[in-house]
Amino acid sequence: MMFVVALTFLAAVNIEPKPKVEVRATEHFDLPAGGTIRLSHSVGELDIVAWDQPGVEVTTIKWKKSDKVSAAVLDRVRVTSERKGGDLVITSEYPKHKFVPGTDFDLEYHIRAPRNAKLVIDHDDGEVNLDGMTGDVHATNRCGDIALHLPDGVYAIDAKSKVGAVTSDFPGDPRSRHWLGEEFDHQNAPPAPNLYLRIGFGDIILLKIRRPEPVAADLRR
């Protein structure tokens, strides 16, 4: 009996997930009104959320994908942010495999920015999520998804997926592209924000921010 109990205890110890070791960093930057945030070679999960503050908060989180990966890998994953004129430039450097970047590590970017900031995003692989931003967006992604959660309004949209779908709550002209991909266009005269979106493998999703319907003070009256 004691032998069975010992085996059960060892099995429980072995299957218990090990705590994830992560490296987290947060920085704050000034950004002039109408300034541009540029991301170069980002990878993994990228979330940019609008807030009512004049500056930008950049939080990055990185960790190894398994215990078999050397700790030195995280030391070679570097994200640097710096102001260059009216731009905030965020550059990522990391070990790359031939076909799949970010094979040995996970990387997340959580950015809070003024809603009218312009965005120029060069994403290598993973998810790009934008929430509440109203400025121009130029976003490319090799593989993954691009999702924009936008306030109701008028936008000039130029979206294309080589292999994947383009879905939009906003008006436009959807077209199939070589049986595998889709295009979606809606052109407006300035000052409508310009959304230029390109993805190799994956979907592009444009959603309106839904506001709850007002609730009657007392339906019994």
C-alpha positions in Angstrom: 0.0 0.0 0.0 2.8 2.4 0.9 4.4 1.7 -2.5 1.2 2.6 -4.3 0.8 5.8 -2.3 4.4 6.7 -3.1 3.8 6.2 -6.8 0.7 8.3 -6.7 2.5 11.1 -5.0 5.3 11.0 -7.5 2.9 11.0 -10.4 1.1 14.0 -9.0 4.4 15.8 -8.6 5.4 15.0 -12.2 2.1 16.1 -13.8 1.8 19.4 -11.8 2.6 22.2 -14.2 5.8 24.1 -13.5 5.5 27.8 -12.9 6.3 29.8 -16.1 9.4 31.8 -15.8 8.9 35.1 -17.5 10.8 38.4 -18.0 8.6 41.4 -17.9 9.4 45.1 -18.6 7.3 48.2 -18.7 8.4 51.6 -20.1 6.6 55.0 -20.6 7.2 57.4 -23.4 6.0 60.8 -24.5 4.3 61.0 -27.9 3.4 64.3 -29.7 -0.2 64.7 -30.8 -0.7 62.8 -34.1 2.6 61.0 -33.6 3.4 57.6 -35.0 4.2 54.3 -33.3 6.4 52.0 -35.4 7.0 48.4 -34.7 9.7 46.5 -36.6 9.9 42.7 -36.7 7.5 42.1 -33.8 6.5 38.5 -33.2 4.0 36.7 -31.0 1.0 38.5 -29.5 0.7 42.3 -30.1 -2.1 44.2 -28.4 -2.5 47.9 -28.8 -5.3 49.5 -26.8 -6.4 53.2 -26.9 -6.4 55.2 -23.7 -7.0 58.9 -22.8 -3.4 59.7 -21.8 -0.9 61.7 -23.9 1.9 59.2 -23.6 2.5 55.5 -24.5 3.0 52.6 -22.1 4.9 49.6 -23.5 4.9 46.3 -21.6 6.8 43.3 -23.0 6.7 39.7 -21.6 9.0 37.0 -22.8 9.5 33.4 -21.7 10.9 30.0 -22.9 8.5 27.6 -24.5 9.9 24.6 -22.8 12.6 23.5 -20.3 14.6 22.1 -23.1 15.3 25.6 -24.4 18.4 27.2 -23.1 18.0 30.2 -20.8 20.4 32.0 -23.0 17.7 32.2 -25.7 15.8 34.8 -23.6 18.9 36.9 -23.4 19.0 37.1 -27.2 15.4 38.3 -27.3 15.6 42.0 -27.2 12.9 44.7 -27.6 14.1 48.3 -27.7 12.0 51.4 -27.7 13.2 54.9 -28.5 11.8 58.3 -29.6 13.0 59.4 -33.0 11.5 62.8 -33.8 7.8 62.5 -33.6 7.9 58.7 -33.8 8.2 56.0 -31.1 10.2 53.2 -32.7 9.9 49.7 -31.2 12.4 47.2 -32.6 12.6 43.5 -31.9 15.6 41.2 -32.2 15.5 37.4 -31.6 16.9 34.1 -32.7 15.2 33.0 -35.9 14.7 29.6 -37.4 14.6 29.3 -41.2 10.8 29.1 -41.5 9.2 29.9 -38.2 10.4 32.9 -36.1 9.9 32.6 -32.3 10.0 28.8 -32.2 11.9 28.6 -28.9 10.2 31.5 -27.0 6.9 33.4 -26.5 6.8 37.2 -26.7 3.9 39.5 -25.9 3.6 43.3 -26.4 0.9 45.1 -24.5 0.8 48.8 -25.6 -1.5 51.6 -24.4 -1.5 54.6 -26.7 -3.4 57.8 -27.5 -6.4 56.7 -29.7 -5.4 59.1 -32.5 -1.8 57.8 -32.8 -0.7 56.5 -36.2 0.5 52.9 -36.3 3.0 51.3 -38.7 3.4 47.6 -37.8 5.7 45.1 -39.4 4.8 41.8 -37.7 6.6 38.6 -38.5 4.3 36.0 -37.0 1.4 35.8 -34.5 -1.6 37.9 -33.5 -2.1 41.6 -34.1 -5.0 43.1 -32.0 -5.9 46.8 -32.1 -8.7 48.1 -29.9 -10.2 51.6 -30.0 -7.6 53.2 -32.2 -8.7 55.9 -34.7 -5.6 57.0 -36.5 -4.1 55.7 -39.7 -2.9 52.0 -39.6 -0.4 50.4 -41.9 0.0 46.8 -40.7 1.6 43.7 -42.3 1.8 40.2 -40.9 3.4 37.1 -42.4 1.3 34.5 -40.6 -1.5 34.8 -37.9 -4.4 37.2 -37.7 -5.0 41.0 -37.8 -8.0 42.1 -35.8 -9.2 45.7 -35.4 -11.9 46.7 -32.9 -12.9 50.2 -34.0 -15.4 52.9 -33.1 -18.2 53.4 -35.5 -17.2 55.8 -38.3 -15.9 56.1 -41.8 -12.6 54.5 -42.8 -10.7 54.1 -46.0 -9.9 50.4 -46.1 -7.4 48.5 -48.2 -7.2 44.9 -46.8 -5.8 41.8 -48.4 -5.1 38.2 -47.3 -3.2 35.9 -49.6 -4.5 32.8 -47.8 -7.4 33.6 -45.5 -10.5 35.7 -45.2 -11.3 39.4 -44.7 -14.4 40.0 -42.5 -15.7 43.5 -41.9 -18.6 45.2 -40.0 -17.8 48.3 -42.1 -19.1 48.9 -45.7 -16.8 48.0 -48.5 -16.2 45.8 -51.6 -15.2 42.2 -50.8 -13.6 40.1 -53.5 -12.1 36.6 -53.7 -8.4 36.5 -54.6 -7.0 33.4 -56.4 -9.5 31.1 -54.7 -7.5 31.2 -51.4 -7.5 34.8 -50.3 -9.7 37.8 -50.1 -9.6 41.5 -50.7 -11.7 44.2 -49.1 -11.7 47.9 -50.2 -13.6 51.0 -49.2 -12.2 54.3 -50.4 -13.2 57.7 -48.9 -11.9 61.2 -49.3 -9.7 62.5 -46.5 -9.8 63.0 -43.5 -11.1 59.4 -43.1 -8.4 57.3 -41.4 -6.6 55.0 -43.7 -6.4 51.3 -42.9 -3.8 49.4 -45.0 -3.8 45.8 -43.9 -1.8 42.8 -45.4 -1.4 39.3 -44.3 0.2 36.2 -45.9 -1.5 33.3 -44.1 -4.4 34.2 -41.8 -7.5 36.4 -41.5 -8.2 40.1 -41.2 -11.2 41.1 -39.0 -12.7 44.5 -38.7 -15.3 44.9 -35.9 -17.3 47.8 -34.7 -17.2 48.6 -31.0 -20.7 47.8 -29.8 -22.2 50.1 -27.2 -24.9 48.7 -24.9 -28.4 49.9 -25.4 -29.7 52.3 -22.7 -31.7 50.6 -20.0 -35.1 52.0 -19.0 -35.1 53.5 -15.5 -38.1 51.4 -14.4 -40.0 49.3 -16.9 -42.9 48.9 -14.4 -44.0 52.6 -14.7 
